[in-house]
Amino acid sequence: MTQEKQSWIKSPWAIGIGCALIGSIFSVLLSQIKGVSIFSTLSELSIWTWKSFLSIMNFELKVWWLLLLFICFLLLIIVIRTLNSNSSNKPIFYNYQSDTLKNCTWRWNWEYNEFHQRWEIKNLCATCPYCETPMTGFQNHYDGIHFECPRCEYRSERYSSDTERKVYMLIYDNADKMYKSKEP
């Protein structure tokens, strides 16, 4: 057989359809041998399925069973949330959320990324060192990034600020040093 035919024969669809056809042929042959109608097995199966469905739908259900099930479900959710929000799961550097780097105060939050299995910086923002207002940034090719405070009009000096990429690197390095210094 060629590779294409072998892969078609081994596919789940071919196996499922083939089993259904073989079962139907076997049922017809068995019905002929027993001398009963051709689809008696199929009709008996459908009658059994219908009776089972009706018995499940007519099952007597007590209201207190439902209440107990609902209360158990709520308790399970509360326990899971409590275990997940346990503050002991947070790393040592979790409270490190601001720093002054090159004449700008930076603030951020830490968020755990489930996909990459690591802590990441979120909402990185330069703030004014005088009034702690988030500053607006502008960049030119000669001087790098500069920031200006919209409230007190403080402006970072020439060559005083670096790209956000470098700030990210410094923050991650500081957090890594905190983590390593507290290891047993």
C-alpha positions in Angstrom: 0.0 0.0 0.0 1.1 3.5 -0.6 1.8 6.0 2.2 -1.4 8.0 1.4 -3.7 4.9 1.7 -2.1 3.8 5.0 -2.6 7.2 6.6 -6.2 7.3 5.4 -6.9 3.8 6.8 -5.4 4.8 10.2 -7.3 8.1 10.5 -9.9 8.4 13.3 -12.7 9.1 10.9 -12.0 6.0 8.8 -11.8 3.9 12.0 -15.1 5.3 13.3 -17.0 4.9 10.1 -15.6 1.5 9.5 -16.6 0.2 13.0 -20.1 1.6 12.5 -20.5 -0.1 9.2 -19.1 -3.5 10.4 -21.4 -3.3 13.5 -24.4 -2.6 11.3 -23.6 -5.5 9.0 -23.0 -7.8 11.9 -26.3 -6.7 13.4 -28.2 -7.5 10.2 -26.5 -10.9 9.8 -27.2 -11.8 13.4 -30.9 -10.7 13.0 -31.1 -12.9 9.9 -29.6 -15.9 11.6 -32.0 -15.6 14.6 -35.0 -15.1 12.3 -36.1 -11.8 13.7 -36.6 -8.5 12.0 -33.5 -6.9 10.5 -33.1 -3.9 12.8 -34.4 -5.4 16.0 -31.1 -4.8 17.8 -31.2 -1.1 16.7 -34.8 -0.7 17.9 -34.1 -2.4 21.2 -31.1 -0.1 21.7 -33.2 3.0 20.9 -36.0 1.8 23.3 -33.4 1.2 26.1 -31.8 4.6 25.5 -35.3 6.3 25.7 -36.2 4.5 28.9 -32.9 5.4 30.5 -33.3 9.0 29.6 -36.9 9.1 31.1 -35.7 7.4 34.3 -32.9 10.0 34.7 -35.3 12.8 34.0 -37.9 11.5 36.5 -35.4 10.9 39.3 -36.7 12.4 42.6 -34.4 15.2 43.7 -34.6 16.7 47.1 -34.1 20.5 47.4 -31.7 20.1 50.4 -29.4 18.0 48.1 -29.1 20.9 45.7 -28.5 23.4 48.6 -25.8 21.1 50.0 -24.2 20.7 46.6 -24.3 24.5 46.1 -22.7 25.2 49.5 -20.0 22.7 48.9 -19.3 24.3 45.5 -19.0 27.7 47.1 -16.7 26.5 49.8 -14.5 24.9 47.2 -14.3 28.1 45.2 -13.4 30.1 48.4 -10.7 27.7 49.4 -9.1 27.7 45.9 -9.1 31.5 45.8 -7.6 31.7 49.3 -4.8 29.4 48.4 -4.1 31.2 45.1 -4.1 34.7 46.7 -1.7 33.6 49.5 0.9 36.4 49.8 3.7 33.9 50.6 3.7 32.9 46.9 4.9 36.3 45.9 8.7 36.8 45.4 10.9 38.9 47.6 11.1 41.7 45.0 7.3 42.0 44.6 7.2 45.1 46.8 10.0 46.7 44.7 7.7 48.9 42.6 9.6 52.2 42.3 13.1 53.4 41.9 15.0 56.6 40.8 17.1 55.9 37.8 19.0 58.8 36.0 17.0 61.7 37.5 13.6 60.1 36.9 11.5 58.2 39.4 10.0 55.1 37.8 6.9 53.2 39.1 5.6 49.9 37.9 3.6 46.8 39.0 4.7 43.2 38.9 2.4 40.6 37.2 2.9 36.9 36.9 2.8 35.7 33.3 1.3 32.1 33.3 2.4 31.4 29.7 6.0 32.3 30.2 6.1 31.2 33.9 7.8 34.4 35.1 7.2 37.7 36.8 7.0 40.7 34.4 6.9 44.5 34.8 3.6 46.1 33.9 2.6 49.8 33.7 6.1 51.2 33.7 5.8 55.0 34.1 8.3 57.8 34.7 7.1 60.1 37.4 8.2 63.6 38.5 10.8 63.5 41.3 9.1 66.6 42.9 5.3 66.1 42.6 5.1 62.3 41.6 2.9 63.1 38.6 3.3 60.8 35.6 5.5 62.6 33.1 5.1 62.7 29.3 8.0 61.5 27.3 9.5 62.8 24.0 12.5 61.6 22.1 15.0 62.9 19.6 17.9 61.2 17.9 20.6 63.3 19.6 19.7 63.4 23.2 17.6 60.2 23.8 14.4 60.3 25.8 13.4 63.4 27.9 10.4 63.7 30.2 8.3 66.7 31.2 5.9 67.0 34.1 2.5 68.4 33.1 1.9 69.7 36.6 5.1 71.5 37.8 6.8 71.6 34.3 9.9 69.9 35.6 11.9 68.7 32.6 14.6 66.1 32.7 18.0 67.4 31.8 19.9 66.7 28.6 21.3 63.1 28.5 19.6 62.4 31.8 17.2 59.7 30.8 17.7 56.5 28.9 15.5 54.4 26.8 12.8 52.4 28.5 14.5 49.2 27.4 17.5 50.1 29.6 15.2 51.0 32.5 13.6 47.5 32.2 17.0 45.9 32.2 18.0 47.8 35.3 14.8 47.0 37.2 15.1 43.3 36.3 18.7 43.3 37.4 17.9 45.0 40.7 15.1 42.5 41.3 17.4 39.6 40.4 20.0 40.8 42.9 17.3 41.1 45.6 16.1 37.6 44.9 19.6 36.1 44.9 20.7 37.9 48.1 17.7 36.3 50.1 18.3 32.8 48.9 19.4 30.3 51.6 
